[in-house]
Amino acid sequence: MNRTAWRSMPAVLLSFLMFSLPVNAQESKATEPDPEAKARTIFKRMTDFLSQAQRLSVTIESEFDVVQDSGQKYSFGETRTLVIRRPNHFHMDTTKRDGAKSGMVFNGKDITAFDVTENVYATVAKPGSVDDAIVYFIDDLDMRMPLAELYQASDSRKSFTFSTQ
């Protein structure tokens, strides 16, 4: 090659790269999996694994805010300790930030909810599995159970939405 051809080579390479990069970037962007779909898949695998565990113990620190009509915000929090022994034993202890203690016990036949601070308890007959008790506790008794989807069997779990926003 002559000298002129070598001098124009960088310009040719540069223009080639400039025109080919956007096309390659678009192609690779189209082949990347949707991040929400990927996160949903990972979350589902994790919940399926946990819901099959015969024994499970977890401590949950949760917090939530309630905004009044006046705009004032109140923060609430609690620590919950859950112990699950499948197929039909479940125990939950809750300690709120103000020191109030309560909980729930399921023995395969009955669900007992108790409040140590108020010194009261209630029992209802509910034979079945741990998953049946969780569904009953949340849906019928209208009680809160943070992260229930994580340790509830997939066939009894309500469909959940997952968003990265």
C-alpha positions in Angstrom: 0.0 0.0 0.0 1.1 3.5 -0.6 1.4 6.2 2.1 -1.9 7.8 1.2 -3.8 4.6 1.8 -2.2 4.1 5.2 -3.1 7.7 6.2 -6.8 7.2 5.4 -7.0 3.8 7.1 -7.7 5.3 10.6 -10.5 7.4 9.2 -12.0 4.3 7.5 -11.7 2.3 10.7 -13.2 5.0 12.8 -16.2 5.5 10.5 -16.7 1.7 10.4 -16.7 1.6 14.2 -19.0 4.5 14.5 -21.6 3.0 12.2 -21.3 -0.6 13.5 -21.4 0.2 17.2 -25.0 1.4 17.4 -26.2 -1.6 15.5 -24.3 -4.0 17.8 -25.5 -2.2 20.9 -29.1 -2.5 19.7 -28.6 -6.2 18.9 -27.1 -6.9 22.3 -29.7 -4.9 24.1 -32.5 -6.9 22.4 -30.9 -10.2 23.4 -30.5 -9.2 27.1 -33.2 -10.6 29.3 -35.7 -8.2 30.9 -34.3 -7.4 34.4 -37.7 -7.6 36.0 -38.3 -11.0 34.4 -34.9 -12.2 35.7 -35.6 -10.9 39.2 -39.1 -12.5 39.1 -37.5 -15.9 38.2 -34.9 -15.7 41.0 -37.6 -14.7 43.5 -39.8 -17.6 42.4 -36.9 -20.1 42.7 -36.1 -18.8 46.2 -39.8 -19.0 47.4 -40.2 -22.5 45.9 -37.1 -23.6 47.8 -38.2 -22.1 51.1 -41.7 -23.3 50.8 -40.4 -26.9 50.5 -38.2 -26.7 53.6 -39.4 -29.1 56.3 -37.9 -26.9 59.0 -37.5 -23.2 58.8 -36.7 -20.4 61.3 -36.4 -16.7 60.4 -36.3 -13.4 62.3 -37.8 -10.5 60.5 -37.3 -6.8 61.3 -40.1 -4.8 59.7 -41.0 -1.2 59.6 -43.9 0.8 58.1 -45.1 4.3 58.2 -48.6 5.7 58.5 -49.3 9.2 57.2 -52.1 11.1 58.8 -54.4 13.5 57.0 -52.5 16.3 58.6 -49.3 15.1 57.0 -47.8 13.9 60.2 -46.0 10.5 59.8 -46.0 7.8 62.4 -43.4 5.0 62.2 -44.2 1.5 63.5 -41.8 -1.5 63.7 -41.5 -4.9 65.0 -39.4 -8.0 65.3 -41.0 -11.3 64.3 -39.5 -14.8 64.9 -41.1 -17.5 62.9 -40.5 -21.2 63.3 -42.1 -23.7 60.8 -42.0 -27.4 61.1 -43.9 -28.9 58.1 -46.5 -30.2 57.6 -48.5 -28.8 60.5 -46.5 -26.8 63.2 -46.0 -23.1 63.1 -45.0 -20.6 65.9 -44.6 -16.8 65.6 -43.5 -14.4 68.3 -43.9 -10.6 67.7 -42.2 -7.8 69.7 -43.3 -4.3 68.7 -41.0 -1.3 69.2 -43.0 -0.2 72.2 -42.3 -3.6 73.9 -45.7 -5.1 73.3 -45.5 -8.9 72.8 -47.9 -11.2 70.9 -47.8 -14.2 68.7 -49.5 -17.1 67.1 -49.2 -20.9 67.4 -50.6 -23.5 65.0 -50.5 -27.2 65.9 -52.2 -28.8 63.0 -55.6 -28.6 64.6 -56.0 -25.1 66.2 -54.7 -21.6 65.6 -54.1 -19.7 68.8 -53.3 -16.0 68.7 -52.2 -14.3 71.9 -51.2 -10.9 73.3 -48.8 -11.2 76.3 -49.1 -7.4 77.0 -52.9 -7.5 77.2 -52.9 -11.0 78.7 -55.5 -12.3 76.3 -55.7 -15.2 73.8 -58.1 -16.6 71.2 -58.3 -20.1 69.7 -60.0 -21.3 66.6 -60.2 -24.8 65.2 -58.5 -24.9 61.8 -57.2 -28.4 61.0 -54.8 -28.5 58.0 -51.3 -27.6 57.0 -49.0 -24.7 57.8 -49.9 -23.2 54.4 -53.6 -23.5 55.2 -53.0 -21.7 58.5 -51.1 -18.9 56.9 -53.8 -18.3 54.3 -56.5 -18.4 57.1 -54.4 -16.1 59.3 -54.0 -13.4 56.6 -57.2 -13.7 54.6 -59.8 -14.6 57.2 -58.4 -13.2 60.4 -57.0 -10.1 58.5 -53.7 -10.3 60.4 -50.4 -9.1 59.1 -47.6 -11.6 58.3 -44.7 -9.9 56.6 -43.0 -11.9 53.8 -45.5 -14.7 53.9 -45.0 -15.4 50.2 -41.4 -16.5 51.0 -42.3 -19.5 53.1 -45.8 -20.4 51.8 -46.2 -23.2 49.3 -46.6 -22.0 45.8 -50.0 -23.7 45.3 -51.5 -21.9 48.2 -49.7 -18.6 47.7 -51.6 -15.7 46.1 -50.0 -14.3 43.0 -47.7 -11.5 43.7 -46.5 -8.6 41.6 -42.8 -7.7 41.6 -41.6 -4.4 40.6 -38.1 -2.9 40.7 -39.5 0.6 41.0 
